[in-house]
């Protein structure tokens, strides 16, 4: 006699527990707790940095007021000063002061200059006092070896990045050195000091480490672009290093163009470098195809 299946006793079977599946974004347990698993993007990093700066304003308000007072005092004294009507030694001294304080520069390069002075300059000065000049300047000696490593990692791609950075540096240096309260002043040495300060600062950062904000900016930008175009992200530290080295060289290369009195020399040579950076990858690709055909 057969019984329906529904009346048969159920024999319990061993059950293997499945591993817990964690959600891609864990919810915060309380207000103010950061969301775990949230991927950092360029926009989020910039916003977080901006918020941190806003929160620190009350603590550094007095320091900022002093710094702003110094900047205003320097420009109030030197900007209206006609150096050419002063006696010889005094005129030379005033010209040096104008050069070293970026007084005759436009608002953008002037702002960049004073920000560097009160941030990087202050940190470097403190490091020199603590460790001495030789040890404080040690990162500058690392630029050559680190550049050679980055260049070797990129092979032929390094040259186009070097031209790209160099072209940008030449154009920016020419632009920074061209603003004046006098019409017709283009690419003059009295406004070139900002380019020198920027080139030294970037060089020091390159020799110091590859964990600073410049490299993080490049990494996050590359990750965001890769996510947008659904590409596999690649390491960009070597690319950033070579491009920034070219940028420093471009800033410095504008100095001989100023001495040669080439008003638009930085613009012209910078445009040539940018054109070379755009064409060189195609030349390398054709050369590689040609060599492959020969094999």
C-alpha positions as CSV (number, residue, x, y, z in Angstrom):
1,X,0.0,0.0,0.0
2,X,1.4,3.4,-1.0
3,X,1.0,6.6,0.9
4,X,0.8,10.1,-0.6
5,X,4.0,12.0,-0.4
6,X,2.5,14.6,1.8
7,X,2.2,12.1,4.7
8,X,5.7,10.9,4.6
9,X,7.9,12.2,7.4
10,X,10.4,14.9,6.6
11,X,13.9,14.0,7.3
12,X,16.0,17.1,8.2
13,X,18.9,17.6,5.9
14,X,22.2,19.3,6.9
15,X,22.3,22.9,5.7
16,X,25.6,24.6,4.9
17,X,25.3,28.2,6.0
18,X,26.1,30.7,3.3
19,X,28.7,33.4,4.0
20,X,27.2,36.7,5.0
21,X,27.1,39.1,2.1
22,X,28.1,42.6,3.1
23,X,26.4,45.5,1.3
24,X,28.5,47.6,-1.0
25,X,27.9,50.6,1.2
26,X,27.5,50.0,5.0
27,X,25.1,52.3,6.7
28,X,26.5,54.6,9.4
29,X,25.5,53.6,12.9
30,X,25.2,57.2,14.0
31,X,25.2,60.7,12.6
32,X,28.7,61.9,11.7
33,X,30.1,58.4,11.2
34,X,31.6,58.1,7.7
35,X,30.0,55.6,5.3
36,X,32.2,52.6,5.0
37,X,33.1,51.4,1.5
38,X,32.4,54.7,-0.2
39,X,34.9,55.2,-3.0
40,X,36.7,58.5,-3.0
41,X,36.5,60.6,-6.1
42,X,38.1,63.8,-7.2
43,X,35.0,65.8,-6.4
44,X,34.5,64.3,-3.0
45,X,38.2,64.8,-2.1
46,X,38.1,68.5,-3.2
47,X,34.9,69.0,-1.2
48,X,36.3,67.3,1.9
49,X,39.4,69.4,1.7
50,X,37.3,72.6,1.3
51,X,35.1,71.7,4.3
52,X,38.2,71.0,6.4
53,X,39.6,74.3,5.4
54,X,36.4,76.1,6.3
55,X,36.3,74.4,9.7
56,X,39.9,75.4,10.5
57,X,39.3,79.1,9.7
58,X,38.4,80.1,13.3
59,X,41.7,78.7,14.5
60,X,43.9,80.4,11.9
61,X,41.9,83.6,11.6
62,X,44.5,85.7,13.4
63,X,47.3,84.2,11.4
64,X,45.5,84.9,8.1
65,X,44.8,88.5,9.2
66,X,48.5,89.0,9.8
67,X,49.5,87.5,6.4
68,X,46.9,89.5,4.6
69,X,48.2,92.7,6.3
70,X,51.7,91.9,5.1
71,X,50.6,91.4,1.5
72,X,48.5,94.6,1.5
73,X,51.4,96.6,3.1
74,X,53.9,95.4,0.6
75,X,51.7,96.2,-2.4
76,X,50.6,99.5,-0.9
77,X,54.2,100.7,-0.6
78,X,55.8,99.2,-3.7
79,X,53.0,99.3,-6.3
80,X,52.8,103.1,-6.8
81,X,56.6,103.5,-6.4
82,X,58.3,104.8,-9.6
83,X,61.7,103.1,-9.3
84,X,63.2,104.9,-12.2
85,X,63.0,108.3,-10.5
86,X,64.8,107.2,-7.4
87,X,68.6,107.6,-6.9
88,X,70.7,104.8,-8.3
89,X,71.3,102.6,-5.2
90,X,67.8,103.2,-3.9
91,X,66.3,102.4,-7.3
92,X,68.2,99.1,-7.5
93,X,67.0,98.2,-4.0
94,X,63.4,99.0,-4.8
95,X,63.6,97.0,-8.1
96,X,64.9,94.0,-6.1
97,X,62.1,94.3,-3.6
98,X,59.5,94.5,-6.5
99,X,61.1,91.4,-8.0
100,X,61.1,89.4,-4.8
101,X,57.6,90.3,-3.8
102,X,55.9,89.8,-7.2
103,X,54.4,93.3,-6.8
104,X,54.1,94.0,-10.6
105,X,52.4,90.6,-11.3
106,X,48.7,90.0,-12.0
107,X,46.3,89.0,-9.2
108,X,46.4,85.2,-10.1
109,X,50.2,84.7,-10.1
110,X,50.5,87.1,-7.2
111,X,48.0,85.1,-5.1
112,X,49.8,81.8,-6.0
113,X,53.1,83.4,-5.0
114,X,51.9,84.5,-1.5
115,X,50.1,81.2,-0.9
116,X,53.4,79.4,-1.6
117,X,55.3,81.8,0.7
118,X,53.0,81.3,3.6
119,X,52.6,77.5,3.2
120,X,55.4,75.8,1.5
121,X,57.9,78.6,2.3
122,X,57.1,78.6,6.0
123,X,57.4,74.8,6.2
124,X,60.7,74.8,4.3
125,X,62.1,77.6,6.5
126,X,61.1,75.6,9.7
127,X,62.8,72.5,8.3
128,X,66.0,74.4,7.6
129,X,66.0,75.7,11.1
130,X,65.5,72.2,12.6
131,X,67.7,70.1,10.3
132,X,70.1,72.5,8.6
133,X,70.2,73.6,5.0
134,X,71.9,70.5,3.6
135,X,69.4,68.1,5.0
136,X,66.4,70.3,4.2
137,X,67.4,70.6,0.6
138,X,68.0,66.8,0.2
139,X,64.7,66.2,-1.8
140,X,66.1,68.3,-4.6
141,X,68.8,65.7,-5.1
142,X,66.3,63.0,-5.7
143,X,64.7,64.6,-8.8
144,X,67.2,63.1,-11.3
145,X,67.1,59.5,-10.1
146,X,63.3,59.5,-9.7
147,X,62.8,61.0,-13.1
148,X,65.0,58.4,-14.7
149,X,62.9,55.7,-13.0
150,X,59.6,57.2,-14.3
151,X,61.1,57.7,-17.8
152,X,62.2,54.1,-17.9
153,X,58.8,52.9,-16.9
154,X,57.0,54.9,-19.6
155,X,59.5,54.3,-22.4
156,X,58.5,56.3,-25.5
157,X,55.4,57.7,-23.8
158,X,57.7,59.8,-21.6
159,X,58.7,62.2,-24.4
160,X,55.2,63.3,-25.3
161,X,54.4,63.9,-21.6
162,X,57.6,65.8,-21.2
163,X,56.6,68.0,-24.2
164,X,53.1,68.4,-22.8
165,X,54.4,69.7,-19.4
166,X,57.1,71.8,-21.0
167,X,54.6,73.5,-23.3
168,X,52.2,74.3,-20.5
169,X,55.1,75.7,-18.4
170,X,56.4,77.9,-21.2
171,X,52.9,79.4,-21.9
172,X,52.2,80.0,-18.2
173,X,55.6,81.6,-17.6
174,X,55.1,83.9,-20.5
175,X,51.7,84.8,-19.3
176,X,52.8,85.4,-15.7
177,X,55.7,87.6,-16.8
178,X,53.6,89.7,-19.3
179,X,51.2,91.5,-17.0
180,X,52.1,95.1,-16.1
181,X,50.6,98.4,-15.1
182,X,52.4,99.8,-18.1
183,X,51.0,99.0,-21.6
184,X,53.3,97.1,-24.0
185,X,55.2,95.2,-21.3
186,X,55.5,91.5,-22.4
187,X,57.6,88.8,-20.9
188,X,59.7,90.9,-18.6
189,X,62.2,89.7,-15.9
190,X,60.7,91.9,-13.1
191,X,57.6,89.6,-13.1
192,X,59.4,86.3,-13.7
193,X,60.1,85.5,-10.0
194,X,56.7,83.8,-9.6
195,X,57.7,81.3,-12.2
196,X,61.0,80.6,-10.4
197,X,59.1,80.1,-7.1
198,X,56.6,77.7,-8.6
199,X,59.4,75.7,-10.4
200,X,61.3,75.4,-7.1
201,X,58.2,74.4,-5.2
202,X,57.1,71.7,-7.7
203,X,60.7,70.4,-7.9
204,X,60.9,70.0,-4.2
205,X,57.6,68.2,-4.1
206,X,58.8,65.9,-6.8
207,X,61.9,65.0,-4.9
208,X,60.1,64.8,-1.6
209,X,57.6,62.0,-2.2
210,X,54.8,60.8,-4.5
211,X,52.1,61.0,-1.8
212,X,51.3,64.7,-2.0
213,X,48.2,66.4,-3.3
214,X,49.5,66.8,-6.8
215,X,49.9,63.0,-7.2
216,X,46.6,62.3,-5.5
217,X,44.8,64.8,-7.7
218,X,46.2,62.9,-10.8
219,X,45.3,59.5,-9.4
220,X,41.7,60.5,-8.6
221,X,41.2,62.2,-11.9
222,X,42.5,59.2,-13.8
223,X,40.2,56.9,-11.7
224,X,37.2,59.0,-12.4
225,X,37.9,59.1,-16.1
226,X,38.4,55.4,-16.2
227,X,35.1,54.8,-14.5
228,X,33.4,57.3,-16.8
229,X,34.7,55.6,-20.0
230,X,34.6,52.1,-18.4
231,X,38.3,51.6,-18.8
232,X,40.7,49.7,-16.5
233,X,42.5,52.2,-14.3
234,X,46.3,52.3,-14.6
235,X,49.0,53.7,-12.3
236,X,49.7,57.3,-13.2
237,X,52.5,58.3,-10.7
238,X,55.1,57.9,-13.4
239,X,53.0,59.9,-15.9
240,X,52.5,62.7,-13.3
241,X,56.2,62.8,-12.4
242,X,57.4,63.1,-16.1
243,X,54.7,65.7,-16.9
244,X,55.5,67.9,-13.9
245,X,59.2,67.6,-14.6
246,X,58.5,68.9,-18.1
247,X,56.4,71.7,-16.5
248,X,59.3,72.8,-14.3
249,X,61.6,72.8,-17.3
250,X,59.1,74.9,-19.3
251,X,58.9,77.5,-16.6
252,X,62.7,77.7,-16.4
253,X,63.1,77.8,-20.2
254,X,61.2,81.1,-20.4
255,X,64.1,82.9,-18.7
256,X,66.5,82.9,-21.7
257,X,63.6,83.9,-23.9
258,X,63.1,87.0,-21.7
259,X,66.8,87.8,-21.9
260,X,66.6,87.5,-25.7
261,X,63.7,90.0,-25.5
262,X,61.2,87.6,-27.1
263,X,57.9,89.0,-26.0
264,X,55.9,86.0,-27.1
265,X,58.7,83.5,-27.1
266,X,57.1,81.4,-24.3
267,X,53.8,81.3,-26.2
268,X,55.4,80.3,-29.5
269,X,57.8,77.7,-28.2
270,X,55.1,76.4,-25.8
271,X,52.7,75.9,-28.7
272,X,55.4,74.0,-30.6
273,X,55.9,71.7,-27.6
274,X,52.2,71.0,-27.3
275,X,51.9,70.2,-31.0
276,X,54.9,67.9,-30.6
277,X,53.2,66.2,-27.7
278,X,50.1,65.6,-29.8
279,X,52.0,64.3,-32.8
280,X,54.6,62.2,-31.2
281,X,52.4,59.3,-30.1
282,X,51.3,58.8,-33.7
283,X,54.9,58.8,-34.9
284,X,55.8,56.3,-32.2
285,X,52.9,54.1,-33.2
286,X,53.9,54.2,-36.9
287,X,57.5,53.5,-36.0
288,X,56.4,50.5,-34.0
289,X,54.3,49.2,-36.9
290,X,57.2,49.7,-39.3
291,X,59.6,47.8,-37.0
292,X,57.1,45.0,-36.7
293,X,56.8,44.7,-40.4
294,X,60.5,44.5,-40.7
295,X,60.6,41.6,-38.4
